[in-house]
């Protein structure tokens, strides 16, 4: 069966959440948004491409920073309203220069920073 990005369930802005996970470690790296065209570009090029809501433009992860995400696997959840991309991540995934965007935990009612920015 051929995949058609139009079969995904996008929100009213035409976007779908995409979670990026390290293909080797399983670590959740980040969450960003895709539209149908960024889904298509990701699958065609193997370079994970998101839609930047603030810039209203396509955003190829690592294009300016060098922190590239190469697509390993593309998965659709059971409701077809969320995507999981497993990736080979070069460098930090987070714009704060941390390996993961999920570097803050809440433990016993307090925020705990789990990792520092990479040098």
C-alpha positions as CSV (number, residue, x, y, z in Angstrom):
1,X,0.0,0.0,0.0
2,X,1.4,3.4,-1.0
3,X,1.6,6.1,1.7
4,X,-0.3,9.3,1.0
5,X,0.4,12.2,3.4
6,X,-3.2,13.5,2.8
7,X,-4.4,10.5,4.9
8,X,-2.9,11.9,8.0
9,X,-5.1,13.9,10.4
10,X,-3.8,17.5,10.5
11,X,-5.0,20.2,12.9
12,X,-7.0,23.2,11.7
13,X,-3.7,24.9,10.8
14,X,-2.8,22.0,8.6
15,X,-0.1,20.7,11.0
16,X,0.7,17.4,12.7
17,X,3.0,16.9,15.7
18,X,6.2,15.1,15.0
19,X,8.3,13.5,17.7
20,X,11.9,12.9,16.9
21,X,13.6,10.0,18.7
22,X,17.2,8.8,18.5
23,X,17.2,5.6,16.4
24,X,20.1,4.1,18.4
25,X,19.4,5.1,22.1
26,X,15.6,5.5,21.9
27,X,16.0,8.9,23.6
28,X,13.2,11.4,22.8
29,X,15.0,14.4,21.3
30,X,12.3,17.0,20.4
31,X,8.9,17.7,19.1
32,X,8.0,20.0,16.2
33,X,5.3,20.4,13.6
34,X,5.0,19.1,10.0
35,X,2.6,19.8,7.3
36,X,1.8,17.6,4.3
37,X,4.6,19.1,2.2
38,X,7.2,18.7,5.0
39,X,6.2,15.1,5.4
40,X,6.7,14.6,1.7
41,X,10.1,16.4,1.7
42,X,11.2,14.3,4.7
43,X,10.3,11.0,3.0
44,X,11.8,12.0,-0.4
45,X,15.1,13.5,0.9
46,X,15.8,11.6,4.1
47,X,16.5,14.9,5.8
48,X,13.9,15.6,8.5
49,X,12.0,18.7,7.5
50,X,9.6,20.6,9.8
51,X,7.3,23.6,9.4
52,X,8.3,26.6,11.5
53,X,5.2,28.2,12.8
54,X,7.1,31.4,13.9
55,X,8.8,31.8,10.5
56,X,6.0,30.3,8.4
57,X,8.6,28.4,6.4
58,X,10.1,25.0,6.0
59,X,12.9,24.1,8.4
60,X,15.3,21.4,7.5
61,X,16.8,20.3,10.8
62,X,20.5,21.1,10.8
63,X,20.5,23.3,7.7
64,X,22.0,26.2,9.5
65,X,23.4,24.6,12.7
66,X,24.9,21.5,11.2
67,X,22.9,19.4,13.8
68,X,21.3,17.3,11.1
69,X,18.6,14.7,11.6
70,X,18.8,11.9,9.0
71,X,15.6,9.9,8.8
72,X,15.9,6.2,9.8
73,X,12.2,5.3,10.2
74,X,8.9,7.2,9.8
75,X,5.9,6.0,11.8
76,X,2.3,7.1,12.1
77,X,0.3,6.6,15.3
78,X,-3.0,4.6,15.4
79,X,-5.2,7.7,15.1
80,X,-3.0,9.1,12.3
81,X,-2.7,12.4,14.1
82,X,0.9,12.2,15.3
83,X,4.2,11.2,13.7
84,X,7.3,9.5,15.2
85,X,10.5,10.0,13.2
86,X,13.5,7.9,14.4
87,X,16.7,9.7,13.4
88,X,20.4,9.6,13.3
89,X,21.1,12.9,15.2
90,X,24.3,14.8,14.6
91,X,25.1,17.1,17.6
92,X,22.4,18.5,19.9
93,X,18.8,18.4,18.8
94,X,17.6,21.4,20.9
95,X,18.1,25.0,19.9
96,X,19.5,25.5,23.5
97,X,22.5,23.3,22.4
98,X,21.3,20.4,24.6
99,X,21.1,16.8,23.3
100,X,17.3,16.8,23.9
101,X,14.6,19.5,24.3
102,X,13.3,17.5,27.2
103,X,16.0,18.5,29.7
104,X,13.8,19.7,32.5
105,X,12.1,17.3,34.9
106,X,9.6,18.0,37.6
107,X,10.5,16.0,40.7
108,X,8.9,16.5,44.1
109,X,7.3,19.7,42.9
110,X,10.6,21.3,41.8
111,X,12.1,21.7,38.3
112,X,15.3,19.9,37.8
113,X,17.7,20.6,34.9
114,X,18.9,17.2,33.7
115,X,21.5,18.3,31.2
116,X,23.6,21.3,30.4
117,X,24.2,22.8,27.0
118,X,26.9,21.1,25.0
119,X,30.2,23.0,24.5
